[in-house]
Amino acid sequence: MILDKLENQNLYTNINSNIKKAFEFLNNNDIKNLKDGKYEIDSDNVFALVQSYITKQDKENKWESHEKYIDIQYIVNGEETIVWSPTNQLAVDQEYSKEKDITFYKEANHFSKINLKNDYYCIFFPRDAHKPGCIFDKPMNIKKVVIKIKL
């Protein structure tokens, strides 16, 4: 898991050949004015999901991880907490769905909370279970871009 600000993106472009494309999308588009939906960047290798929602109590959200894609979760507007734990410390609740590239987990006893605000992002790898959309300080409208990067 990586937590950083967009200004430090160059530190991570060598992790995967498609990460640079993801950051180019964030830099070269008027992200604040994009409508919610899916945006193709490089076929199914890299695509963006623009999302708007109200943060919830962490117990209302689900733990998840992905096997085929790295997630970059970038906060455009608002504040959100994403809860993180290594997948090997969680019990599976719903087995991996190859079609949706997602595994869901039961509640965890050991985790870390990551507080994000405008221009911050997290990069989650397959061994990083995460529970996004959680309240940071109070319920808040969030605009976020999740970029999926194929491994």
trRosetta pair geometry for C-beta under 8 A, 3 or more apart (Angstrom, degrees):
i j d omega theta_ij theta_ji phi_ij phi_ji
1 84 5.6 43 -100 -158 168 150
1 114 7.8 -135 162 -60 136 151
1 122 6.2 -16 -168 -171 94 105
1 123 6.8 162 -155 79 43 61
1 124 5.8 1 -110 -105 83 62
1 125 7.0 -126 -64 15 49 87
1 128 4.6 129 -67 -122 95 140
1 130 7.7 135 -109 -74 125 115
2 12 6.4 127 140 -101 170 140
2 122 6.6 154 80 -158 53 52
2 123 4.1 10 48 42 105 106
3 114 5.7 -155 -92 -151 137 127
3 116 7.7 -136 -144 -87 105 95
3 120 7.0 4 -172 -176 85 108
3 121 7.6 -178 -143 93 47 43
3 122 5.3 -18 -95 -101 71 80
4 8 4.7 -99 174 72 128 125
4 9 7.6 164 108 -74 128 46
4 11 7.2 -151 -136 54 170 130
4 12 7.5 -179 35 -26 150 132
4 120 7.2 179 100 -148 25 70
4 121 6.6 -18 66 61 67 80
5 8 5.6 86 64 10 73 100
5 119 5.4 23 -153 135 90 100
5 120 5.7 -51 -96 -97 63 61
5 121 7.7 116 -127 17 20 78
6 9 5.8 -4 -169 -42 52 110
6 23 7.7 150 -153 -144 83 95
6 26 6.4 -140 -132 134 124 137
6 27 7.6 157 178 -76 121 85
6 74 7.1 59 -77 -141 106 120
6 119 5.0 -95 8 -165 109 83
6 120 7.8 -119 -24 -85 75 19
6 121 6.6 81 -70 -5 73 115
7 119 7.6 26 -17 172 87 124
8 11 5.2 -8 165 4 90 121
8 12 7.8 71 127 -7 81 101
9 12 6.3 -79 -167 42 48 100
9 13 6.8 60 147 -50 81 96
9 23 4.4 126 -177 -135 143 143
9 26 7.9 -178 -92 67 151 133
9 27 7.9 -119 31 -49 165 120
10 13 5.8 -32 -142 -3 43 118
12 15 5.3 -16 -175 -10 74 121
12 19 5.9 -108 129 157 91 149
12 123 6.7 176 -167 -27 154 160
13 19 5.3 -167 -130 96 46 107
13 20 4.4 58 -152 -77 111 87
13 23 6.7 -77 -89 20 100 143
14 19 8.0 -55 17 54 15 131
15 19 5.4 57 58 -20 98 156
15 70 7.9 123 123 -124 126 172
15 123 7.7 85 74 160 169 158
16 19 4.7 108 62 -26 86 101
16 70 6.3 -177 -1 8 159 149
16 149 5.8 116 99 147 147 132
16 151 7.0 -87 -124 -115 136 58
17 20 7.3 -47 178 18 41 105
18 21 5.1 -46 -164 33 65 117
18 22 6.5 70 140 -25 78 97
18 42 6.6 -135 -135 52 112 144
18 45 5.6 -154 -105 153 147 102
18 46 4.7 -170 -180 -61 122 120
18 149 4.8 168 97 -153 117 100
18 150 6.6 60 19 46 164 72
19 22 5.4 -50 -154 31 40 116
19 23 6.6 34 152 -13 70 103
19 70 7.5 -29 -84 85 97 146
19 72 7.6 119 -138 -53 84 133
19 123 8.0 9 -128 -125 123 139
19 149 6.0 23 -80 -132 62 163
20 23 6.0 -58 -150 40 33 106
20 24 6.3 38 151 -23 66 106
21 24 5.5 -51 -146 34 32 115
21 25 6.6 39 152 -23 63 100
21 41 5.5 131 151 149 112 125
21 42 5.6 -10 171 -18 163 129
21 45 7.9 44 65 112 157 107
21 46 4.8 130 100 66 128 173
21 149 8.0 146 64 -115 100 103
22 25 5.8 -52 -158 28 32 113
22 26 6.9 27 148 -14 63 103
22 41 6.9 94 -91 119 52 174
22 46 5.7 -133 -67 -155 81 124
22 48 7.7 139 -139 -75 77 96
22 72 5.4 121 160 18 143 147
22 147 4.2 124 -146 141 112 152
22 149 5.6 -59 -50 -72 137 117
23 26 5.5 -51 -150 37 40 111
23 27 6.1 31 154 -13 70 110
23 72 8.0 -132 -66 -157 69 172
24 27 5.8 -62 -142 45 31 106
24 28 5.5 3 169 0 70 122
25 28 6.5 -67 -123 47 19 93
25 29 5.9 -5 -179 0 60 123
25 39 7.3 145 -161 110 132 128
25 41 5.1 -63 -70 -108 137 129
25 46 7.6 -172 -24 146 139 119
25 48 5.7 -168 147 -45 150 137
25 147 6.6 146 66 -107 138 135
26 29 7.1 -70 -131 41 13 96
26 31 6.2 12 -148 -67 61 140
26 74 6.0 -135 -114 -143 135 177
26 145 6.7 172 -100 81 93 150
26 147 7.4 -86 -49 -39 104 142
29 34 6.4 31 148 -59 123 125
30 33 4.6 -6 128 39 113 109
30 34 6.8 156 90 -41 67 78
31 34 5.7 -40 -148 4 37 116
31 50 7.8 -175 -159 -113 75 117
31 74 7.9 -62 -162 113 154 129
31 76 5.2 -149 136 -116 113 121
31 145 6.1 -76 -151 -35 118 140
32 76 5.9 167 -93 177 59 118
32 77 6.8 81 -126 -42 89 119
32 143 7.3 85 -134 106 55 153
34 37 8.0 -125 159 45 96 87
34 39 7.1 -43 -163 -50 139 143
34 50 4.9 -140 115 -99 117 163
34 145 7.7 52 65 -88 143 115
35 50 6.8 119 101 91 32 141
36 50 5.1 -145 -122 104 39 90
36 51 5.9 63 -134 -113 102 29
36 52 5.3 -98 -71 10 122 95
37 49 7.6 -118 129 -146 22 57
37 50 5.9 5 43 50 50 99
38 47 6.1 11 -172 163 95 124
38 48 7.2 152 -157 83 48 51
38 49 5.6 -20 -99 -100 68 71
38 50 8.0 -160 -73 18 21 74
39 47 6.4 167 83 -167 50 76
39 48 4.3 -10 58 60 104 101
39 49 7.8 -167 20 -73 76 26
39 50 6.7 52 -12 -17 114 104
40 43 6.6 22 -165 -91 114 17
40 47 5.2 -36 -114 -113 45 103
41 45 7.8 -101 84 81 89 80
41 46 4.1 -60 79 110 121 99
41 47 5.5 -173 13 -97 86 39
41 48 6.1 82 -38 -16 114 92
41 147 7.4 21 -10 -146 150 108
42 45 4.4 -46 106 67 105 111
42 46 4.3 46 37 39 100 99
42 47 7.7 -132 46 -58 53 64
43 46 7.9 68 55 36 55 60
43 47 7.9 -89 108 -55 25 104
44 47 6.8 -36 -129 -19 39 122
44 150 6.5 72 127 -56 74 137
45 149 7.5 6 157 -153 63 53
45 150 4.6 -91 -141 26 51 125
46 147 6.7 4 -168 180 87 102
46 148 7.0 172 -144 86 40 59
46 149 5.4 8 -106 -110 85 67
46 150 7.0 -106 -55 7 54 85
47 147 7.3 -178 94 -150 30 63
47 148 5.5 -5 59 52 77 102
48 145 5.4 -16 -167 -170 113 105
48 146 7.1 146 -159 78 58 44
48 147 4.8 -28 -100 -98 77 78
48 148 7.7 -174 -86 15 28 73
49 145 7.1 149 74 -159 47 53
49 146 4.6 -14 59 61 102 96
49 147 7.7 -174 20 -80 68 31
49 148 7.1 52 -10 -18 105 104
50 143 7.5 -4 -174 -172 89 88
50 144 7.7 166 -154 88 48 44
50 145 5.4 -22 -100 -102 67 79
51 142 7.6 8 110 106 91 99
51 143 7.4 165 88 -153 49 45
51 144 5.1 -18 65 65 97 89
51 145 7.5 162 19 -92 76 29
51 146 6.5 24 0 -1 122 104
52 141 6.9 3 -173 -174 93 92
52 142 6.7 176 -146 87 49 56
52 143 5.1 -13 -98 -101 86 72
52 144 7.7 161 -83 20 39 68
53 133 6.3 -20 95 -131 136 113
53 141 7.6 -179 100 -145 22 56
53 142 5.8 -14 63 55 66 98
54 139 5.4 26 172 178 105 104
54 140 6.8 171 -148 82 67 23
54 141 5.7 -38 -93 -88 72 54
54 142 7.2 148 -109 8 21 85
55 78 7.5 173 -29 159 114 132
55 79 7.9 -49 -26 93 154 61
55 80 5.5 -174 -92 -116 127 82
55 81 7.5 90 -160 27 138 75
55 133 5.7 178 -127 178 63 56
55 134 6.0 26 -168 128 105 15
55 135 4.6 137 128 -84 118 52
55 136 6.8 -22 162 -4 175 74
55 139 5.5 -166 70 -139 80 55
55 140 5.3 20 15 45 115 73
55 142 5.9 84 -48 -26 89 124
56 60 4.1 -85 146 75 131 135
56 61 5.9 147 73 -45 114 94
56 133 6.0 18 27 139 91 100
56 134 6.7 -62 72 -116 59 45
56 135 6.5 -100 107 -36 13 89
56 139 7.1 28 -91 -115 36 101
57 60 4.9 93 64 -3 80 106
57 61 7.9 -168 92 -4 46 86
57 134 7.2 0 169 -145 18 81
57 135 6.0 -13 -87 4 41 120
58 61 5.9 -63 -154 37 44 106
58 81 7.0 -57 -74 96 110 120
58 83 5.6 72 -144 -29 131 139
58 131 6.1 76 -158 120 92 135
58 134 4.2 18 -86 -127 80 131
58 135 7.3 -105 -37 30 71 78
59 107 7.6 2 -125 -105 76 126
61 83 7.9 148 83 24 125 114
61 131 4.9 124 110 180 115 97
61 132 6.8 -141 -174 73 147 41
61 133 5.0 161 -102 73 140 106
61 134 5.8 -107 17 -69 145 83
62 93 7.8 -120 -155 61 108 147
62 104 5.3 -31 170 -142 127 111
62 105 7.7 140 175 47 80 60
62 131 6.5 -158 100 -125 24 92
63 83 7.7 -72 -96 91 85 110
63 85 7.3 -29 -136 42 128 114
63 90 6.1 -154 146 -151 156 155
63 93 7.5 118 59 6 103 124
63 104 6.4 115 78 -164 69 59
63 105 3.7 -53 97 58 129 101
63 106 7.3 -19 36 59 132 17
63 107 7.4 163 -17 -99 124 31
63 108 6.6 104 -80 -24 149 108
63 129 5.1 17 -178 172 105 118
63 130 7.3 151 -148 76 63 18
63 131 5.0 -49 -88 -69 56 101
64 102 5.4 -30 -158 -158 113 103
64 103 6.8 143 -155 74 57 50
64 104 5.7 -28 -95 -99 72 62
64 105 7.3 -160 -71 9 25 88
64 129 6.7 158 76 -154 24 73
64 130 6.4 -37 63 65 75 66
64 131 7.2 124 13 -90 75 53
65 87 5.1 -11 -42 -88 167 122
65 102 7.4 141 71 -150 37 55
65 103 5.2 -15 57 55 87 101
65 105 7.4 48 -4 -26 100 118
65 124 7.6 -137 -129 158 71 121
65 126 6.3 80 167 -167 109 48
65 127 7.3 8 -154 -133 142 10
65 128 6.5 158 -121 81 103 44
65 129 4.6 -66 -55 -95 109 64
65 130 7.2 112 -86 14 66 71
66 69 4.9 -38 142 59 140 82
66 70 7.8 -171 84 -82 122 16
66 71 6.4 114 24 -35 138 104
66 101 4.9 37 -148 148 95 99
66 102 6.0 -30 -92 -92 75 57
66 103 7.8 -174 -78 15 29 79
66 124 7.6 94 30 112 103 110
66 126 6.2 -99 89 -108 56 67
66 148 7.8 -111 167 -134 168 101
67 96 6.4 27 -17 -146 133 136
67 101 6.2 -135 44 -154 75 82
67 103 7.5 70 -33 -16 100 110
67 126 5.1 57 -120 -132 44 121
67 151 8.0 -91 149 26 50 138
68 101 4.7 -86 34 -124 110 128
68 150 6.2 -25 157 -135 87 75
68 151 6.1 -149 -171 28 39 98
69 101 5.8 64 10 151 105 152
69 148 4.3 -16 -171 -167 148 92
69 149 6.0 129 -161 59 80 40
69 150 5.7 -45 -99 -91 77 44
69 151 6.7 -154 -94 -15 23 85
70 123 6.3 3 171 -173 112 93
70 124 6.8 166 -165 81 63 52
70 125 5.7 -19 -117 -104 92 57
70 126 7.7 -72 -86 -35 63 69
70 148 7.5 143 70 -159 47 44
70 149 4.3 -24 58 64 98 104
70 151 6.4 110 -28 -66 89 89
71 122 7.7 17 107 100 98 86
71 123 7.0 166 88 -153 55 44
71 124 4.4 2 55 51 104 103
71 130 7.5 -119 64 40 145 146
71 146 5.8 -29 -157 -165 101 98
71 147 7.3 135 -160 71 48 50
71 148 6.4 -21 -100 -100 63 60
71 149 7.8 -169 -73 20 17 84
72 121 5.5 9 -178 176 88 133
72 122 7.5 172 -151 85 46 43
72 123 5.3 -17 -100 -100 73 77
72 145 7.9 -2 104 109 92 88
72 146 7.1 157 78 -157 52 46
72 147 4.3 -4 53 53 105 102
72 149 6.9 56 -12 -15 99 116
73 82 6.6 110 91 -75 152 156
73 116 7.7 -124 114 -47 102 176
73 121 6.1 162 81 -155 46 76
73 122 5.1 -3 53 54 100 89
73 124 7.0 30 -6 -4 109 111
73 130 7.8 -163 -7 140 149 157
73 132 6.1 -145 -143 -105 158 138
73 144 6.3 -1 -172 180 82 125
73 145 7.9 168 -151 86 39 47
73 146 5.2 -8 -104 -106 72 82
74 119 8.0 -17 -168 -144 92 23
74 120 7.6 177 -145 96 56 36
74 121 4.1 -24 -96 -95 70 113
74 144 6.5 153 80 -162 50 71
74 145 4.7 -12 62 61 106 92
74 146 7.6 -178 22 -81 71 33
74 147 7.1 30 -1 -5 113 102
75 78 6.3 -121 -166 67 109 74
75 79 7.5 44 -165 -106 152 30
75 80 6.1 -172 -101 24 124 110
75 116 4.7 160 -24 140 139 114
75 117 6.1 -150 105 160 152 13
75 118 5.8 -115 115 -95 103 26
75 119 7.1 -42 77 19 86 23
75 120 5.5 14 33 59 116 77
75 121 7.0 -164 8 -80 70 57
75 142 6.9 -73 -137 -158 91 102
75 143 7.8 101 -168 80 56 57
75 144 5.6 -36 -107 -106 49 88
76 118 7.1 -7 152 -128 22 75
76 143 4.2 -58 70 105 117 99
76 144 6.1 -165 8 -92 88 27
76 145 6.1 81 -44 -14 111 93
77 118 6.1 16 -107 -95 39 99
77 141 7.7 -8 112 112 106 88
77 142 7.0 165 87 -156 66 40
77 143 4.3 35 40 36 99 107
78 117 7.4 -137 111 -140 34 61
78 118 7.5 118 33 -61 31 76
78 140 4.9 155 -157 132 108 119
78 141 5.9 -138 -89 96 134 52
78 142 3.9 -130 75 -107 155 61
78 143 6.4 134 0 18 112 61
78 144 7.7 -70 53 -52 117 87
79 115 7.0 0 -174 -175 100 89
79 116 6.9 169 -152 89 54 53
79 117 4.7 -16 -101 -99 84 84
79 136 4.1 -87 136 41 104 157
79 137 6.4 22 100 9 142 100
79 140 5.8 50 51 57 78 163
79 142 7.7 -113 51 -96 26 98
80 115 7.8 168 89 -152 37 49
80 116 5.2 -15 64 62 81 101
80 117 8.0 160 21 -82 61 41
80 132 7.0 21 157 -169 134 78
80 133 6.6 -45 -154 -110 124 22
80 134 6.6 107 -176 58 77 55
80 135 8.0 -79 -136 -118 53 13
80 136 5.7 -129 -114 -42 7 109
80 140 7.4 -132 -71 68 67 115
80 142 5.3 43 -60 -108 121 145
80 144 7.1 -12 -2 -70 156 134
81 113 5.2 -15 -167 -170 120 104
81 114 6.6 143 -159 72 62 47
81 115 5.4 -28 -99 -97 80 63
81 116 7.3 161 -96 17 28 77
81 134 4.2 -59 78 89 93 105
81 135 6.4 0 22 85 112 33
81 136 4.7 151 -35 -90 87 63
82 113 7.7 147 76 -159 37 55
82 114 4.8 -21 64 63 86 107
82 116 6.4 28 -1 -6 103 122
82 122 5.9 -113 62 11 153 156
82 130 5.4 -2 173 -170 110 110
82 131 6.7 160 -165 75 60 49
82 132 4.8 -15 -114 -103 100 64
82 133 7.9 62 -97 4 73 40
82 134 6.6 153 -91 26 28 104
83 108 7.8 177 146 47 123 126
83 111 5.1 25 178 158 102 138
83 112 7.3 160 -158 82 59 39
83 113 5.5 -32 -103 -102 72 67
83 114 7.4 178 -91 18 21 78
83 130 6.8 150 78 -158 51 54
83 131 4.1 -5 54 52 103 108
83 134 6.0 56 -22 -8 97 156
84 111 6.3 151 75 -167 39 87
84 112 5.1 -24 64 64 94 89
84 113 7.7 162 19 -96 78 18
84 114 5.8 44 -10 -16 119 117
84 122 7.7 -149 -71 -165 132 150
84 124 7.7 -152 -118 -107 109 108
84 128 6.2 -29 -152 -169 104 95
84 129 7.0 141 -156 83 50 60
84 130 5.3 -13 -100 -104 72 79
84 131 7.8 -147 -62 21 35 73
85 89 5.3 -108 168 74 110 119
85 90 5.8 112 104 -50 128 111
85 108 4.9 -164 -21 -149 169 170
85 110 6.3 118 -129 99 121 70
85 111 4.2 -67 -61 -106 109 82
85 112 7.2 150 -75 16 61 70
85 129 5.0 -22 70 67 79 110
86 89 5.0 83 70 3 87 105
86 90 7.8 -172 95 -7 50 92
86 127 5.9 -8 -151 157 81 95
86 128 7.0 -52 -109 -103 47 44
86 129 6.9 57 140 15 11 94
87 90 5.9 -70 -155 37 42 108
87 103 7.6 60 -140 82 126 136
87 105 7.4 -155 -138 -69 72 142
87 126 7.5 -41 -12 144 148 62
87 127 5.1 -120 17 -155 109 53
87 128 7.2 -34 -32 1 91 7
87 129 4.8 128 -85 -39 67 101
88 127 7.1 -9 -15 -157 94 102
89 108 6.7 60 118 -142 99 118
89 110 5.6 -76 167 70 140 115
90 105 4.0 8 154 -165 134 145
90 106 6.7 171 -176 53 88 68
90 108 5.4 -57 -100 -87 95 106
90 129 5.3 16 1 -9 151 170
91 105 6.4 127 74 -161 43 85
91 106 4.6 -8 75 32 99 120
92 95 6.2 51 162 -88 136 51
92 103 6.2 -62 -129 -180 102 113
92 104 7.5 92 -164 81 65 51
92 105 6.0 -68 -111 -107 35 67
92 106 7.5 44 94 -8 11 87
93 104 4.7 -62 68 114 106 92
93 105 5.4 118 -2 -167 97 12
93 106 4.6 138 -68 -56 102 66
94 97 7.5 -5 138 -32 109 102
94 103 6.9 -179 86 -161 71 51
94 104 4.0 34 37 46 104 110
95 103 6.8 -51 179 -127 26 90
96 102 7.3 172 -144 91 58 29
96 103 4.4 -35 -85 -76 70 100
97 100 4.2 19 105 40 127 99
97 101 7.1 -60 89 -5 77 16
97 102 5.5 -1 47 56 103 76
97 103 7.5 174 11 -76 67 48
98 101 7.1 19 -164 -75 30 54
105 108 7.1 26 128 -54 126 97
105 129 5.6 -3 6 -146 150 145
108 111 4.7 99 98 -47 133 114
108 129 7.6 144 -53 99 142 139
113 134 7.7 -100 -138 92 102 145
114 122 6.0 75 128 -80 157 138
115 136 5.4 98 -140 -138 94 107
116 120 4.4 -155 -150 92 84 124
116 121 7.4 66 -141 -89 133 19
116 122 6.8 -96 -74 -26 136 101
116 136 7.6 -125 49 -86 54 132
117 120 5.7 71 52 9 50 122
117 136 7.7 86 -72 -135 83 172
122 130 7.4 152 116 -124 144 150
124 128 4.1 -141 -155 92 82 132
124 130 5.1 -77 -108 -19 151 141
125 128 5.1 94 49 -1 63 110
126 151 7.3 -22 -38 -42 119 155
131 134 6.3 53 119 -40 96 121
132 144 7.9 176 177 133 134 171
133 142 7.4 -153 -123 40 65 153
135 138 6.5 -51 -164 177 114 8
135 139 5.6 -55 -106 -77 113 52
135 140 7.4 123 -133 8 70 85
136 140 6.9 -22 32 16 102 133
137 140 7.6 50 54 -33 83 127
